[in-house]
Amino acid sequence: MSWPGDRRPIVVGVDPDPGRQMALAWAADEAARRRLPLRPVHVGGVPTRGYRLREMPTWKEWDEALHKAGRQVLEKAVNFVRARHPLVEVDAVLAEGDAVRALCEQSRGATAVVLGSRHLSRVQEVFGSASVALPVMAHAQCPVVVVPEPEHITQQPAYFVVGVDGSEHSAAAVDVAFEEAALRGAELRALYVWEAGPLRVFDEYAPQQEARRLLHETVAGRHARYPEVNLHHELVVGHPVQVLTDASAHALGLVVGTRGHGGFTGMLLGSVSQGVLHHARCPVIAVPSKPT
């Protein structure tokens, strides 16, 4: 997700709830691992507990209360990061306006944007974290990482999962997946999901062989750059949401492209993307085809 010599920060959206710090912890660890600065971003919303409307009779006082509350949220976030990684450079930002717009703006000069997520019902997601994560994934100029609450249980040996379909978008995801796996000394599972239609083709051997060829070609050159990564690649028949959810149940992360074709059509803009965010129990890393 980074380029040699650059100092693009890890941007992390800070939740005002002190009990929800998995995204902040993930981002701080990633910044320390990559020796990059960390930029906690809080978008002004409502005052924290303790402020009441009757205490703020004017709009100016309300606005001041919002800023004070936001600064308090960021101060706690900075203290959390410094206690966890004292050597990480921290540059907090208090943004205003729409959260999606603010985070997408921050993504233009970032290595990655990290967000927290709860597993929400479809009714809750209208006002919850998924309503921010999906549009940020779709429009961010860098990889976006969505970290679930609470912390999930990983498996040994540690591994990442990446979805492959032969497109430019999944190729970018494979690049990030190899880099993350190498950085953490983890294994990598590269999966091509074959989703059979309602009317099965009589002879699926030829198209499945083509899928295997695309999978092999996509990972071959990248594996040569990261020979230390133990790679497993396979063609899996099933629905993308179910396959990826099952494969990544105990993974360090699930890496996908923001566009694709075949089994991954509209992955991060339609039902599949929502399914992954609802059901994946590990961080989901969404990678645009040309991170900038």
Buried (B, 14 or more C-beta within 10 A) or exposed (E): BBEEEEEBBBBBBBBBEEEBBBBBBBBBBBBBBBEBBBBBBBBBEEBBEEBEEEEBEEEEEBEEBBEEBBBBBBEBBBEBBBEBBEEBBBEBBBBEEEBBBBBBBBBEBBBBBBBBBBBBEEEEBEEBBBBBBBBBBBBBBBBBBBBBBEEBEBEEEBBBBBBBBBBEBBBBBBBBBBBBBBBBEBBBBBBBBBBEEEEEEEEEEEEBEEBBEBBBEBBEEBBEEBEEBBBEBEBBEBBBBBBBBEBBBBBBBBBBBBBBEBBBBEBBBEEBBBBBBBBBBBBBBBBBBEBE
